[in-house]
């Protein structure tokens, strides 16, 4: 896998042959180096994620940011930050398992706090809507589960994972921020959609999801993670842009539906994963 993707098959085969011809001591050193890289990447990502959430919690505590805005900015940026760190991990079969530890540990932390096993008022303030610890067992917990599943299923070998992260994190989060500010007096969705949802928020979701997806996909394409070292998003790549736009529009429609037992983090991610898989896998 060229830098983590499936593209450089020949190079990967040559590397495997070269490693096989090495003496056991050299092979052991290279394997140890690969594990160390993934361990370091995991530690750095976990540390960075905790500091990032702590930053917004502190901004909210000092009333530099209002609590709702701080919570939504955490929603927008945390998953996106995590996806960007995928480039830090190695190209071994277990590398994505190491990466999955990041949202897995966060999921365990949220579950422990939400269920009362441990107490952390700062975490509750940072990510809950109404200040109740039980809220961490729903939206925030589902958020981390989606990141876990996305990492394991899609990783950095196709645009699908970046599409899911961009729409669930960036698109859905910005839709709420814009909707609360610009959608109060603007046009609302008619029935059978949620009449509290605004066209302004939905438009923001489409634009943000599109820009995030295109940016992340182009970045990882330039770094060589996609099959055949493909770089998505060229001036003539109209089909690619059309697929991403269609997925963003579809997820915006799903997000505008009346609240149900299915959390937005799950429904939006599921639609993005389905459409992305049909297009790119």
C-alpha positions, 0 to 999 in steps of 0.5 A: 500500500503506497503510504497507506493506500492500495495504489502502489501494489507493485511497490508494496510487493517489492517492499515485502520481498525486500523485508523477507530477504533481510536477516531476522534482526533487521526484520525485527527492527523494522517491525518494531519501528512500524509499531512505534510509529503507530503508538506515537501517532496514537498518543499524539492524536489522543493528547491533541484531541483532549487538549482541543476539547479542553480549549473549547471548554475553557473558552466557554468557562471564561464566557469567551464563547457561549456554551452552545457555540463551543459545543458545536465547534467541538462537534465540527472540528474534533472528528475532522481533526481526527481524520487529518491525523490518519496520515500520521499512522503507518501502512501496516494491517494493524495501523487503522486498529491503532487509529481506532483506539482514539475514538474508542477511548473517547467512547469509553470515557463518555460512557463512563461519565454519562453512566456516572462511573466517573465524574467530570463536570468539565466534560459534561459542560463541554459537550452536553446540551442541557448540562445533564451527564446522561446526554453524553450517552446519546449524540456525543457517544454515537459520534465517537462510534461512527468515527470508530466504524468509519476508521475500520471500514473505510480508513484512508483508502477511498474518499468515503471515510472523508465524506462521512466525517465531513458531513457528520462533523462539519456539515451537521455542526455548521448547519446548527450554528448557521441555522440558529443565527440566520434561520430564525427569520429565514425560510423554513422547511415545509411539512413533512420536514421539521419546520424548525429547520431552516434552508439557511442551515441546510445550505450551510451543511451542503457547502461545508460538507462539500468543502471539507470533503473536497479538501480532505480528499485532495490532501490525502490524494496528494500524499498518495493514499488512494489507489493508483495514486489518484488525486481527486478534484482536478478541474476536469473531475466533474463526476467526482464533484457531482457525486460529492454534491449529491451526497451533501444534498441528500444528507441535508434532506435527511438532516431536515427530517423530523427528529426520530429515534435515529440520531442525526450522527447516525442517519447522516453518516449512514446516508453518506457512507451508502452513497459514497460506497456506491460511487467509490468502492 
